[in-house]
Amino acid sequence: MQKSPRIAVIGAGLGGAAATSLLDKAGFNVRVYEQAPGFARLGAGIHVGPNVMKVMERIGIADALNSTGCHPDYWYSRDWKTGEVIAQIPLGDYALSHYGSSYLTVHRGDFHELLVKAIPSDRLAFNKKLSKIDDRGDVVMLHFTDGSTEEADIVIGADGINSKVRDTLLGEALPKYTGYVGHRAVFPISSVRDFQHDMCTKWWSDDRHMMVYFVTGKKDEIYYVTGVPEETWDMSKSWVPSSKDEMRAAFDGWHQGVQSLIDATQEVTKWPLLERDPLPLWSRGRLVMLGDACHPMKPHMAQGAAMAIEDAAMLVRCFSEAGLDDHAAAFALYEANRAERAGRVQLVSHNNTWLRTNENPDWCFGYDVFNVPLVSPAAS
Ligand code: FAD
């Protein structure tokens, strides 16, 4: 392999954008190819825990994120009917002192914009939809739908749940519909009447929930995302519009805190919650995957993007530690240091138990991808 292997990242989502910035900062020759013509501020929020903020500090956008996002003092879990607090997990100042980094809730579009802006412009190509990969052993040919081709020495599939890189490695297969949908809505807090919302609350019944939090530092925009059972989903659609009436039916009889949000809803969309079983491999030849491409999960720990970003940081760490002369060894080191944690998060997310009781979240929030001792592939 040449001195400076050409690394192609496919997809500039949260995982791919983080990987590209970190590779560039570590001195690697990287370029990211994104199918979209650009990114819009779509209506969704996201949690950014201390485990992710450690990576944002390395990328150099932690201060900007800290001033953009909201810093919830607690994660409250509440009973769907009575509103009684059933768990109260300290975040805020506690997160900062205990984990060494903050815990934020933020608009996903604002977070993504900061991450994408951190990528030097000559490292990022929009309007590049990967259609075919040809790993020739000594080089990989990337084919795009616009008819263009590029060569690369290493390809990182950060192309999400319907990953072309995954299809190439393992054959085409749709993800599994879990039997649950998530409704998502963001709107100004000024439209909410008759209830004072905490900064971050999950409302729980036995078969469904609504997670609610602010997505700006000014606390002027609030977001909810649900998990609601629904038997079938048309897999040709990635989301569909929903409505206040549908929300009222799904949350009939729930506490006034939830009703106040449904009443204030302006626009609400509905998304299928999808998963895959753990994959038999994360890499082969010159191709390796991260994030939803290799371990998509239900969003119930609010850690799906976090796992994609941690993967990105660990992959870059393994490239730096092991070098790229033997890229298979670097890939094996990466998988050995990520598969167990990603699998654990995937399982807890599937079971939807996270922070329903006063459990200790240190194993998740306290993880420092840059300093955790590395295990060797043989030991994993
Ligand atoms: P993606 O974000 O899906 O990015 C993939 C990128 O690849 C996209 O930009 C796409 O355009 C591009 N791409 C795809 N195919 C191609 C191609 N052929 N060629 C070129 N580019 C391509 N996670 C959290 O951490 N916290 C939360 O609070 C949270 N809430 C969620 C709520 C819901 C309802 C859902 C459904 C998910 C939630 N998640 C959350 C999960 C999170 O959204 C995903 O885990 C995360 O986006 C995965 O990041 P990724 O970079 O792997 O993939």
Residues whose N, C-alpha, C, O or C-beta is under 5 A from the ligand:
A	BS01	FAD	I10 G11 A12 G13 L14 G15 G16 Y33 E34 Q35 A36 G45 I46 H47 K128 K129 L130 A158 D159 G160 I161 K164 G182 W271 P272 L290 G291 D292 A293 P299 A302 Q303 G304 A305 A306 A308
